[in-house]
């Protein structure tokens, strides 16, 4: 397994680069995934987070 980590300050084009790389990999049928922490933040509600051991975290961030 190979991992490419893309880092940098806000607004420099990390997400744009990820989606362009994903498009190019898909075009040549290379299996891959993109994990973008901004999208995780938008889609994982802290109010519904279940921690190890089944402990449920409640409240807002």
Buried (B, 14 or more C-beta within 10 A) or exposed (E): EEEEEEEEEEEEEBBEEBEEBBEEBEEEEEEEEEEEEEEEEEEEEEEEEEEEEEEEEEEEE
